[in-house]
Amino acid sequence: MLNALTENGRDIRHMEDEMGAFVLEWMPEIVTANLTVEYLDLLNNLIKFNAAYIEETEITKLIQ
């Protein structure tokens, strides 16, 4: 659903402020559900197209 709402991480309009914390919070569940490849693709686009909207600390936590 998140892929569809954000065009696979390219358009986070109306969700800019919450998106970084949201993807961090859902990371354990996504890894447990074995959806890591799709999640990494979404994160790649999210950072590539919307880095200005994501806090530096959140990007650091995603990389770790």
Summary of the structure (lengths in Angstrom):
residues: 64
radius of gyration: 10.7
end to end distance: 25.0
largest distance: 29.2
contacts: 155
relative contact order: 0.21
helix: 73%
strand: 0%
